[in-house]
């Protein structure tokens, strides 16, 4: 079961929302998770640092919030982490909003 309030809180931050958009729109990710058919390309921590002009600790803080909400999956790769959008959770969240608000 998803926590719609936790997800909404995670997405309410403009930086985290932009990070989710980056993950959703990424086309040239190099490292999909094996066995995940519905997996978009992932982005490296360093790619967020470069695109958003943030230090590693700030990127990690925001990504932790997205991971804890279930919106993002992370996978360590050497000294960096790769992040992948969790399309299943995002779809469940959208379906729950549709039900909750009778849309």
N, C-alpha and C positions, 0 to 999 in steps of 0.2 A: 504494500500500500504506500502511496506517495504522500508526502506532507506538503499540501498545497500552500500553506502559510509560509513554510520554510523556503519553498521554491520562489514564491512571490517576493519574499524578503531578499533572497539572493539576487533576483532579477531587478529589484528596485534600484540597485546601485548602478549609476551610469557607466562606470568602468567595467563592471561585471557584465552588464548588458552588451557593451561593445565587444568584450572578450567572447561572449556567446555568438555574436554576429560574425566575428572573425572565424570561429570554429565552423559555424554553419555555412559560411561562404568560401571556406578554403577549398581549393581545387588541386593544389600541388603538394599535398602532404606526402611524406615519403614512407610512412610506417603505419599502415593499418594493423589493427589487432587481429591476429590469425583466428579464423573461425567465426568472425563477426560479419555476417552477410550484409547487415544494414549499417555499415560503418563508414563514416565520412573520413577523409584524410585528417590526420592529427596535426597539431602545431607544437613546436618545441617551446619551452619556457623562454629561451633566448629570442624567439620570434615575437613574443608578446613584449619583451623588454625593449626591443628595437622599435616596434610599431607604436608602442604607447609611451615611450620615453620614460620607462619606470625601472627602478632597481629590482634585482631578483627577489628580494624579501617582500616587496609590495606585490609583485606578480604572484608569488607563492601564497600570500595572505588571501588575495582575491580568488585564486584558483581553489584554495582550500574551502572557501565558502561555497563555491559552485560544486565541488566534489561532495561535500557534506550534504548538500541539497539533492544530490543524485543526478544533477544535470550534466556532469562531466566525469569521464573516467580518466585516470592517470596511470602512466606506466613509466617507471624509471628507465632511463637510457644513459648509462655512464653517469656523468656528473649533472646531466639535465633530466628533465621529465618531459614526456610527451603527453599531450592532453587531447582527448577525443570527446566530441559531443555525444551524449547518451540520448539517442533519438527515441528510444523506447520510453524513457521517463518523460521526455519533452512531449511526446504524443499523449501519454497518459494524463499529463498536466493539462493539456489543451482540452482533452475529452472531459476531464473533471470540471473544468471551468464551464464548458458547454452545458453540462448537466446541472451544475450548481446555480447557474444564472438563467437556466431555461432558454438558451439561445437556439 
